[in-house]
């Protein structure tokens, strides 16, 4: 028997190859375990570093250079900053130049709220990150069409782009996306006030596989633009957010009803020109797919519509009819089956009472959040006196409306 057979101690690094250690590393399913792997020795640290694919950091050019030396296989990078706090000096265009050159394998890059970057940084990304598929520049206020057009031209594989809050952007960006990024699926344009129907029509001509579009608070968007997207991405469109698009009317909703049978999420809050008849048509067309529906501040929403939604939309999980003062307890009579409803907002609905809420709860055992703030006939005391029982763990808001980030989380 050889020396090993007699029970001599064997160093694992002498037995296992790098490839075998990589297989072991791939079986570790938590970040804590992966970090522990790297603490064994320098060799294992190098393997862990080479296998790492995602990283989140706040770093300047020098640190980014060091990170590139250590983590050579990074494909997803998050350099985003907090929307509520400013970090000085923050990410700069020179930092982005380092990212573009040293992390050339990047597929996903998050630069949300990096307010210091400009078109020069975007041009660097477009020049060197040809494999980029996802870019988030939410809240990067200095960016203009020139910078994002460079990204569109240099990153033809782009599938996800979020430019929400970039108020200097215009239809020119959409023309460029339609020309160069025909595989685009996810586009966030919320708060881009210069986007018009002309840009959406152009986008529809080139990008026919959109699954997500957010043009919330784009007050120059009208029925022509939304209808064009509904027709061009009819089978793929699943999420359409049109919050506070004041120029929208029935024709865009009817186009959605006619062409978009797979809609999962529809946000129409603040679209005050849409009638109940058009909304009913949408509900009838998408009742088998719709899961999230936000119709707050829509004067066309009444009992007949709410009853129709609750009766037909069997997959519905979240419903918002806040500030729809035509809604009464009668609207909750449509439920006669176990509902999947988890979130219900009816803030500022003065004609809803405890009786109506009780009807809803009777068929909604999965409820997680109920907002009945500013409903004078639904108070905590009223619910207690009526013996109303809420599902275990359900949060009920009686007094104040949730903040916008909380609402955005659900809708």
C-alpha positions as CSV (number, residue, x, y, z in Angstrom):
1,X,0.0,0.0,0.0
2,X,1.4,3.4,-0.9
3,X,1.9,6.3,1.5
4,X,-1.6,7.8,0.8
5,X,-3.3,4.5,1.5
6,X,-1.8,4.5,5.0
7,X,-3.8,7.6,5.8
8,X,-1.2,10.3,5.1
9,X,-2.6,13.8,4.9
10,X,-3.2,15.0,1.3
11,X,-3.5,18.7,0.3
12,X,-6.6,19.2,-1.7
13,X,-4.8,21.7,-4.0
14,X,-2.5,18.8,-5.1
15,X,-5.4,16.6,-6.0
16,X,-8.0,18.9,-7.6
17,X,-7.4,20.8,-10.9
18,X,-8.7,24.3,-11.5
19,X,-11.6,23.0,-13.5
20,X,-12.6,20.6,-10.7
21,X,-12.5,23.5,-8.2
22,X,-14.7,25.6,-10.6
23,X,-17.3,22.8,-10.6
24,X,-17.3,22.8,-6.8
25,X,-17.6,26.6,-6.8
26,X,-20.6,26.4,-9.2
27,X,-22.5,24.2,-6.7
28,X,-22.4,26.9,-4.1
29,X,-25.8,28.6,-4.2
30,X,-25.4,31.5,-1.7
31,X,-23.2,34.6,-1.8
32,X,-22.0,33.8,1.7
33,X,-20.8,30.4,0.6
34,X,-19.0,31.8,-2.4
35,X,-17.3,34.4,-0.4
36,X,-16.2,31.7,2.1
37,X,-14.7,29.7,-0.8
38,X,-12.4,32.7,-1.6
39,X,-11.0,32.8,1.9
40,X,-9.5,29.3,1.7
41,X,-6.3,30.4,-0.1
42,X,-5.0,32.6,-2.8
43,X,-5.6,30.0,-5.5
44,X,-9.3,29.7,-4.5
45,X,-9.6,33.4,-4.4
46,X,-8.4,33.7,-8.0
47,X,-10.9,31.0,-9.1
48,X,-13.7,32.8,-7.3
49,X,-12.7,36.1,-8.9
50,X,-12.6,34.6,-12.4
51,X,-16.0,33.0,-12.0
52,X,-17.8,36.0,-10.7
53,X,-20.3,37.4,-13.2
54,X,-22.1,40.2,-11.3
55,X,-20.9,43.1,-9.3
56,X,-22.3,46.1,-7.5
57,X,-20.0,48.9,-6.5
58,X,-19.4,52.6,-6.1
59,X,-15.9,53.3,-7.4
60,X,-13.7,55.7,-9.2
61,X,-11.4,55.1,-12.1
62,X,-8.5,53.6,-10.1
63,X,-10.7,51.2,-8.2
64,X,-12.5,50.2,-11.4
65,X,-9.1,49.3,-12.9
66,X,-8.3,47.1,-10.0
67,X,-11.7,45.5,-10.1
68,X,-11.2,44.7,-13.8
69,X,-7.8,43.1,-13.0
70,X,-9.4,40.8,-10.4
71,X,-12.9,40.1,-11.9
72,X,-12.2,39.4,-15.5
73,X,-15.5,37.7,-16.3
74,X,-18.1,40.3,-15.2
75,X,-21.1,40.5,-17.4
76,X,-23.5,42.4,-15.2
77,X,-22.5,45.6,-13.3
78,X,-24.6,47.8,-11.0
79,X,-23.1,51.3,-10.4
80,X,-26.4,53.0,-9.6
81,X,-26.8,55.5,-6.9
82,X,-29.6,56.4,-4.5
83,X,-32.3,58.6,-5.9
84,X,-32.6,60.5,-2.6
85,X,-28.9,61.0,-1.8
86,X,-26.0,62.5,-3.8
87,X,-22.6,61.0,-3.6
88,X,-19.8,63.4,-4.4
89,X,-18.0,63.3,-6.8
90,X,-20.1,60.4,-8.1
91,X,-19.6,58.5,-11.3
92,X,-18.0,60.5,-14.1
93,X,-17.6,60.1,-17.8
94,X,-14.0,59.1,-17.3
95,X,-15.1,56.3,-15.1
96,X,-17.5,55.1,-17.8
97,X,-14.6,55.1,-20.3
98,X,-12.8,52.7,-18.0
99,X,-15.9,50.5,-17.7
100,X,-16.3,50.4,-21.5
101,X,-12.7,49.4,-22.1
102,X,-12.0,47.1,-19.2
103,X,-15.4,45.4,-18.8
104,X,-16.0,44.8,-22.5
105,X,-18.0,41.6,-21.8
106,X,-20.8,43.5,-20.1
107,X,-24.3,42.5,-21.0
108,X,-26.1,44.5,-18.3
109,X,-25.2,47.9,-16.9
110,X,-27.2,49.9,-14.3
111,X,-26.3,53.6,-14.0
112,X,-29.5,54.7,-12.4
113,X,-29.3,58.2,-10.8
114,X,-25.7,58.8,-11.7
115,X,-26.4,62.4,-12.3
116,X,-22.8,63.4,-13.2
117,X,-22.6,61.4,-16.4
118,X,-23.2,63.0,-19.8
119,X,-23.3,62.1,-23.5
120,X,-19.5,61.6,-23.5
121,X,-19.9,58.6,-21.2
122,X,-22.7,57.2,-23.3
123,X,-20.5,57.5,-26.5
124,X,-17.8,55.5,-24.8
125,X,-20.3,52.7,-24.0
126,X,-21.6,52.7,-27.6
127,X,-18.1,52.5,-28.9
128,X,-16.8,49.6,-26.8
129,X,-19.8,47.6,-25.4
130,X,-21.2,46.0,-28.5
131,X,-22.6,43.0,-26.5
132,X,-24.7,45.2,-24.2
133,X,-28.3,44.0,-23.9
134,X,-29.6,46.0,-20.9
135,X,-28.9,49.6,-19.9
136,X,-30.6,51.6,-17.1
137,X,-29.9,55.4,-17.0
138,X,-32.9,56.4,-14.9
139,X,-32.6,59.9,-13.6
140,X,-29.4,60.7,-15.5
141,X,-30.6,64.3,-16.2
142,X,-27.7,65.4,-18.4
143,X,-28.2,62.9,-21.1
144,X,-29.5,64.0,-24.5
145,X,-30.4,62.2,-27.7
146,X,-26.8,62.3,-28.9
147,X,-25.5,60.1,-26.2
148,X,-28.3,57.5,-26.3
149,X,-28.2,57.5,-30.1
150,X,-24.5,56.5,-29.8
151,X,-25.6,53.6,-27.5
152,X,-28.3,52.5,-29.9
153,X,-25.9,52.6,-32.9
154,X,-23.2,50.7,-31.1
155,X,-25.2,48.2,-29.1
156,X,-27.5,46.5,-31.7
157,X,-28.3,43.6,-29.2
158,X,-30.0,46.0,-26.8
159,X,-33.2,44.5,-25.4
160,X,-33.8,46.6,-22.3
161,X,-33.4,50.4,-22.0
162,X,-34.7,52.5,-19.1
163,X,-34.3,56.3,-19.6
164,X,-37.1,57.4,-17.3
165,X,-36.6,60.9,-15.9
166,X,-34.1,61.9,-18.7
167,X,-36.1,65.0,-19.6
168,X,-33.9,66.2,-22.5
169,X,-34.7,63.2,-24.7
170,X,-36.9,63.5,-27.7
171,X,-38.4,61.5,-30.5
172,X,-34.9,61.4,-32.2
173,X,-33.9,58.6,-29.7
174,X,-36.9,56.5,-30.7
175,X,-36.1,56.9,-34.4
176,X,-32.6,55.6,-33.6
177,X,-33.8,52.7,-31.6
178,X,-36.3,51.7,-34.3
179,X,-33.4,51.7,-36.8
180,X,-30.7,49.9,-34.8
181,X,-32.3,48.0,-32.0
182,X,-35.0,46.0,-33.6
183,X,-34.9,43.3,-30.8
184,X,-35.8,45.8,-28.1
185,X,-38.3,44.4,-25.6
186,X,-38.4,46.6,-22.6
187,X,-38.4,50.4,-22.8
188,X,-39.0,52.9,-19.9
189,X,-39.7,56.5,-20.9
190,X,-41.6,57.7,-17.9
191,X,-41.3,61.5,-17.4
192,X,-39.7,62.1,-20.8
193,X,-41.9,65.0,-21.6
194,X,-40.7,65.6,-25.1
195,X,-41.7,62.2,-26.4
196,X,-44.7,62.4,-28.8
197,X,-46.9,60.2,-30.9
198,X,-44.5,60.7,-33.8
199,X,-41.7,59.0,-31.9
200,X,-43.9,56.1,-30.8
201,X,-45.2,55.5,-34.3
202,X,-41.6,55.4,-35.5
203,X,-40.7,53.0,-32.7
204,X,-43.5,50.7,-33.7
205,X,-42.2,50.5,-37.3
206,X,-38.9,49.1,-36.1
207,X,-39.4,47.5,-32.7
208,X,-42.2,45.0,-33.1
209,X,-41.5,42.7,-30.1
210,X,-41.9,45.1,-27.2
211,X,-43.2,43.4,-24.1
212,X,-42.9,46.4,-21.7
213,X,-43.5,50.1,-22.4
214,X,-43.8,52.8,-19.8
215,X,-44.7,56.3,-21.1
216,X,-46.1,57.5,-17.8
217,X,-46.3,61.3,-17.5
218,X,-45.4,61.8,-21.1
219,X,-48.1,64.4,-21.6
220,X,-47.5,64.8,-25.4
221,X,-48.3,61.2,-26.1
222,X,-51.8,60.7,-27.7
223,X,-54.0,58.0,-29.1
224,X,-52.1,57.7,-32.4
225,X,-48.9,56.8,-30.7
226,X,-50.3,54.2,-28.2
227,X,-52.4,52.7,-30.9
228,X,-49.4,52.2,-33.2
229,X,-47.5,50.3,-30.4
230,X,-50.6,48.2,-29.7
231,X,-50.8,47.1,-33.3
232,X,-47.1,46.6,-33.9
233,X,-46.3,44.6,-30.7
234,X,-49.8,43.1,-30.4
235,X,-48.8,39.5,-29.4
236,X,-45.7,40.4,-27.3
237,X,-47.0,43.4,-25.3
238,X,-47.6,42.5,-21.7
239,X,-47.0,45.7,-19.7
240,X,-48.3,49.1,-20.7
241,X,-48.0,52.0,-18.3
242,X,-49.8,55.2,-19.3
243,X,-50.0,57.0,-15.9
244,X,-51.1,60.7,-16.3
245,X,-51.1,60.7,-20.1
246,X,-53.8,63.3,-20.2
247,X,-54.3,63.3,-24.0
248,X,-55.3,59.6,-24.2
249,X,-58.9,58.8,-25.1
250,X,-61.0,55.8,-26.0
251,X,-59.3,55.0,-29.3
252,X,-56.0,53.9,-27.7
253,X,-57.8,51.7,-25.2
254,X,-60.0,50.1,-27.9
255,X,-56.8,49.5,-29.9
256,X,-55.3,47.7,-26.9
257,X,-58.5,45.6,-26.6
258,X,-58.5,44.7,-30.3
259,X,-54.8,43.8,-30.6
260,X,-53.2,43.1,-27.2
261,X,-54.8,39.9,-25.9
262,X,-51.8,39.0,-23.7
263,X,-51.7,42.2,-21.5
264,X,-50.7,41.4,-18.0
265,X,-50.2,44.9,-16.5
266,X,-52.2,48.0,-17.5
267,X,-51.7,51.4,-15.8
268,X,-54.2,54.0,-16.8
269,X,-54.2,56.2,-13.6
270,X,-55.1,59.8,-14.3
271,X,-56.3,59.2,-17.9
272,X,-59.4,61.2,-17.4
273,X,-60.8,61.1,-21.0
274,X,-61.3,57.3,-21.1
275,X,-64.9,56.2,-20.9
276,X,-66.3,53.2,-19.0
277,X,-67.4,51.6,-22.3
278,X,-63.8,51.5,-23.6
279,X,-62.5,50.2,-20.3
280,X,-65.1,47.4,-20.4
281,X,-64.0,46.4,-23.8
282,X,-60.4,46.2,-22.6
283,X,-61.4,44.0,-19.6
284,X,-63.5,41.7,-21.8
285,X,-60.6,41.3,-24.3
286,X,-57.8,40.7,-21.7
287,X,-59.8,39.1,-18.8
288,X,-57.8,35.8,-19.1
289,X,-54.4,37.5,-18.9
290,X,-54.7,40.7,-16.9
291,X,-53.1,40.5,-13.4
292,X,-52.5,44.2,-12.5
293,X,-54.9,47.0,-13.2
294,X,-54.5,50.6,-12.1
295,X,-57.4,53.0,-12.9
296,X,-57.2,55.6,-10.2
297,X,-58.5,59.1,-11.0
298,X,-60.4,57.9,-14.0
299,X,-63.9,59.4,-14.0
300,X,-65.2,56.7,-16.2
301,X,-64.7,54.0,-13.5
302,X,-68.0,53.1,-11.8
303,X,-69.8,50.1,-10.2
304,X,-70.5,48.4,-13.5
305,X,-66.9,48.3,-14.5
306,X,-65.6,47.3,-11.1
307,X,-68.1,44.5,-11.0
308,X,-67.1,43.4,-14.5
309,X,-63.4,43.4,-13.6
310,X,-63.9,41.3,-10.4
311,X,-66.2,38.8,-12.1
312,X,-64.2,38.3,-15.3
313,X,-60.5,38.8,-14.5
314,X,-59.8,35.5,-12.6
315,X,-56.0,36.1,-12.5
316,X,-56.3,39.6,-11.1
317,X,-53.9,40.3,-8.2
318,X,-53.8,44.1,-7.9
319,X,-56.5,46.6,-8.5
320,X,-56.4,50.4,-7.9
321,X,-59.6,52.5,-8.2
322,X,-58.5,55.3,-5.9
323,X,-60.4,58.6,-6.3
324,X,-63.1,57.1,-8.5
325,X,-66.0,58.6,-6.7
326,X,-68.7,56.7,-8.7
327,X,-67.6,53.4,-7.1
328,X,-70.0,52.2,-4.4
329,X,-70.6,48.9,-2.5
330,X,-72.6,47.7,-5.5
331,X,-69.3,47.2,-7.5
332,X,-68.2,44.4,-5.2
333,X,-71.2,42.2,-6.0
334,X,-69.5,40.6,-9.0
335,X,-67.3,38.3,-6.9
336,X,-68.8,34.9,-6.5
337,X,-65.6,32.8,-6.5
338,X,-62.3,32.7,-4.6
339,X,-60.3,35.6,-5.9
340,X,-56.5,35.9,-6.3
341,X,-56.7,39.6,-5.4
342,X,-53.8,40.6,-3.2
343,X,-53.6,44.4,-3.4
344,X,-56.7,46.6,-3.4
345,X,-56.5,50.4,-3.3
346,X,-59.7,52.5,-3.1
347,X,-58.3,55.6,-1.4
348,X,-60.6,58.6,-1.7
349,X,-63.7,56.7,-2.6
350,X,-66.4,58.4,-0.5
351,X,-69.2,56.0,-1.3
352,X,-67.6,52.7,-0.3
353,X,-68.6,51.4,3.2
354,X,-67.6,48.6,5.5
355,X,-70.3,46.5,3.9
356,X,-68.7,46.6,0.5
357,X,-65.3,45.9,1.9
358,X,-66.7,42.9,3.7
359,X,-68.1,41.6,0.4
360,X,-64.6,41.9,-1.1
361,X,-62.9,40.2,1.8
362,X,-65.3,37.3,1.8
363,X,-63.9,36.1,-1.5
364,X,-60.3,37.4,-1.2
365,X,-58.4,35.3,1.3
366,X,-55.0,36.1,-0.2
367,X,-55.2,39.9,0.5
368,X,-51.9,41.5,1.5
369,X,-52.6,45.2,1.3
370,X,-55.8,47.3,1.5
371,X,-55.8,51.0,1.2
372,X,-59.0,52.7,2.2
373,X,-57.6,56.0,3.4
374,X,-59.8,59.0,2.9
375,X,-62.9,56.7,2.7
376,X,-65.1,58.4,5.4
377,X,-67.4,55.3,5.8
378,X,-64.5,52.9,6.2
379,X,-62.6,53.5,9.5
380,X,-60.7,51.1,11.8
381,X,-63.5,51.5,14.4
382,X,-66.2,50.8,11.9
383,X,-64.5,47.6,10.8
384,X,-64.0,46.5,14.4
385,X,-67.7,47.1,15.2
386,X,-68.8,45.2,12.1
387,X,-66.6,42.3,13.1
388,X,-64.6,42.4,9.9
389,X,-61.8,39.9,9.8
390,X,-58.7,40.6,7.6
391,X,-56.4,37.8,6.3
392,X,-53.4,37.1,8.5
393,X,-50.6,39.5,7.6
394,X,-52.7,41.8,5.6
395,X,-51.7,45.5,5.9
396,X,-54.7,47.9,6.1
397,X,-54.2,51.6,5.6
398,X,-57.1,53.7,7.0
399,X,-55.5,57.1,7.5
400,X,-52.9,58.2,5.0
401,X,-52.1,57.3,1.4
402,X,-48.9,55.3,0.8
403,X,-46.0,57.1,-0.7
404,X,-45.3,57.0,-4.4
405,X,-42.4,54.5,-4.1
406,X,-44.7,52.1,-2.2
407,X,-47.4,52.4,-4.9
408,X,-44.9,51.9,-7.6
409,X,-43.7,48.7,-5.9
410,X,-47.2,47.2,-6.4
411,X,-48.2,48.9,-9.7
